[in-house]
Amino acid sequence: MRPHYGPTPTLWVTPRRPGPQRARARTMDTMTEHPRRVLLAAPRGYCAGVDRAVVTVEKALELYGPPVYVRKEIVHNKYVVQTLRNRGAIFVDETEEVPEGATVIFSAHGVAPIVHDEAADRGLKTIDATCPLVTKVHKEAVRFAEEDYDILLIGHEGHEEVIGTTGEAPDHITLVDGPDDVADVEVRDPSKVVWLSQTTLSVDETLATVDALKTKFPLLQSPPSDDICYATQNRQVAVKQIAAEADLVVVVGSKNSSNSVRLVEVALEAGASASYLVDGADEIDPAWLDGVGTVGVTSGASVPEVLVDGVLEWLAQHGFEDVRVHSAIEEKLTFSLPQELKRDMKAAQG
């Protein structure tokens, strides 16, 4: 049984899935005639940086042939990693695991300069699939360190992106993992301190941390532009809108995906009675639907749409066939492939 795609509750949309090509908004009174419904958030799923990283591995496998080595998971999604593994990608934790002279791809989360040095020492061919928005944060860290600022990096300890950014200026960066960490933060000169952030955080939590830091350090400077990725923010805006009307919000994403975990938190904060993170439809518990009239569905920035399709089909089989796309923001940003890969692709074409 396939879900039926009805109109969005707030605006005109062109659904990405089967159903009417143009749907007119209904009032809330009209929608009460169809109590079992799904609100499908848009935007959701792949962001430009994830798409670039995944396509980089796919093109590298086509161009060089397997195996192609990837340091860490290219993106934080179990399905994506396993699919690429099945095609011949070999995922390693450290550069030293890559045979000398082989090709290695650096993940979308970025790496510290020392990793580039290790790769050069082993004679590895490197392709850097770091998201350009993460690269921007790296460059900010380098610049502020050169100007002898203390840099307060808001992020989660142990996350690959945080490790990579810290590696750009380890003597200048202090990690601040949420508002509760602020009391212990010390700087050399309160007049020369700036904050940066991991790109995949909750916007609200980050602002709360910044507010606490500004209370302690009134002269704290902000980055020249917002560090939290546009896709992270857009997906949080979209889930807030559907969560306000949903009894249950299902977020598709892996547990090691920071932005996916944040979507669950944002959904609960925005009014959803319950919210769960699942890698796919097989992880949904039918008991979650008890007493539920409206289910919100979204997915993290590293999630392919096929996994969302599976969740919608599962919901349709359990009586939730009426799917209404709730579009908050239209995304058009794209990133070009890494220069190293583009150069080799061009050379292969003669």
C-alpha positions, -999 to 999 in steps of 0.1 A, spaced: 0 0 0 14 34 -10 7 65 10 -16 92 -5 -1 126 -7 -27 153 1 -22 190 5 1 208 28 -16 224 58 -1 258 53 9 266 17 11 255 -19 37 228 -27 49 206 -55 53 172 -38 84 153 -45 65 120 -43 35 105 -61 3 125 -57 -13 158 -70 11 182 -86 -4 212 -69 -24 212 -38 -44 240 -21 -42 247 16 -69 234 39 -81 250 71 -75 232 103 -113 225 106 -112 207 73 -82 186 83 -100 172 113 -119 151 88 -87 131 83 -73 125 117 -47 99 106 -22 118 86 15 123 81 32 157 80 63 153 58 89 180 65 107 198 37 136 203 35 149 170 48 176 145 39 208 151 20 224 185 22 248 199 -4 279 188 16 267 153 21 257 149 -15 291 161 -26 309 137 -2 289 106 -13 292 114 -50 329 119 -44 333 83 -32 310 70 -60 330 88 -87 363 77 -72 352 41 -73 342 45 -110 374 63 -119 401 44 -100 383 11 -94 380 -5 -60 393 -5 -34 391 32 -25 399 40 11 379 64 32 391 78 65 362 75 90 326 73 78 322 95 47 290 107 64 272 96 95 246 72 81 248 34 84 229 27 51 251 50 31 283 36 45 272 0 39 261 7 4 295 23 -5 313 -6 13 294 -30 -9 307 -12 -40 343 -14 -29 350 14 -4 371 5 26 365 26 57 394 30 81 398 48 114 434 61 109 456 70 79 482 44 89 457 17 79 458 28 43 484 10 22 512 32 10 505 48 -24 468 41 -23 439 66 -27 422 79 5 392 102 8 388 124 38 352 125 51 327 154 50 335 162 87 370 174 79 404 165 93 432 182 112 463 194 93 483 165 110 462 140 90 472 156 57 508 154 68 505 117 77 490 110 43 518 128 26 544 108 46 528 76 34 527 87 -3 489 86 -4 468 101 -31 443 122 -11 408 135 -21 394 160 4 356 157 7 354 180 37 321 200 35 330 236 24 310 249 53 333 230 77 363 243 58 350 278 64 351 272 102 387 258 99 398 289 81 382 311 108 400 291 135 434 296 117 428 334 112 418 341 148 447 320 161 471 340 139 456 371 156 463 355 190 427 352 200 414 326 225 388 306 205 359 290 223 346 262 201 310 252 209 306 216 201 304 180 213 336 164 226 348 135 204 329 145 173 350 142 142 343 178 131 354 191 165 386 171 164 394 184 129 387 221 138 406 219 170 436 205 151 438 237 131 448 257 162 451 234 193 469 259 214 442 285 210 410 265 211 389 255 241 360 232 237 327 243 253 302 215 253 270 233 262 260 260 287 270 239 317 307 240 306 309 278 306 316 282 343 349 263 339 361 282 308 392 304 313 409 327 288 441 347 288 426 380 278 388 386 280 391 413 254 405 389 228 381 360 228 358 347 200 334 318 197 330 294 168 308 263 166 304 228 152 281 231 121 256 205 131 244 217 165 209 228 177 205 265 169 187 271 202 213 252 223 241 270 206 225 304 213 220 295 249 257 286 252 267 319 235 245 339 259 262 322 289 296 329 274 287 366 268 276 369 304 310 357 315 330 375 288 311 407 277 337 414 250 332 380 234 333 383 196 311 363 172 323 347 140 320 368 108 292 346 96 270 319 111 289 287 116 258 264 120 252 249 86 222 262 65 209 227 61 210 220 99 191 252 105 166 246 78 158 211 89 153 224 125 129 251 113 109 225 93 107 200 122 96 228 146 67 235 123 54 200 120 61 191 156 37 218 167 9 198 151 22 162 156 15 136 183 46 117 172 77 128 151 98 101 135 133 113 126 152 91 101 189 91 108 217 72 125 225 76 162 260 89 155 246 117 133 247 149 154 222 168 133 197 139 133 199 136 171 193 173 173 161 170 152 146 147 179 155 172 206 141 201 186 108 182 179 102 175 215 110 211 225 86 223 198 57 204 212 57 169 199 44 144 224 70 119 214 99 117 189 122 88 180 153 84 159 153 54 135 177 42 108 148 28 89 112 15 90 123 -18 106 131 1 138 96 16 142 76 2 171 39 -1 162 31 7 199 43 43 191 11 48 171 -13 41 200 -36 71 203 -17 90 176 -36 110 149 -7 130 133 28 117 126 55 140 116 84 126 95 117 142 87 153 130 82 188 142 90 212 158 65 230 125 58 199 104 50 190 93 15 154 96 5 150 59 0 149 54 38 122 80 42 102 62 14 104 31 35 91 48 66 62 64 47 53 30 32 54 14 67 31 41 80 7 37 51 4 0 59 -6 10 94 -33 33 83 -14 66 78 -19 70 40 -26 107 39 8 124 36 10 162 34 43 178 25 50 207 48 75 229 30 93 255 52 123 266 30 135 258 -5 171 248 -8 191 254 -40 227 253 -28 251 229 -45 288 223 -41 313 212 -68 333 180 -65 368 182 -49 394 197 -73 417 166 -71 388 144 -84 376 168 -111 412 170 -124 415 132 -127 380 129 -142 389 155 -169 422 137 -176 404 104 -180 381 119 -206 411 128 -227 
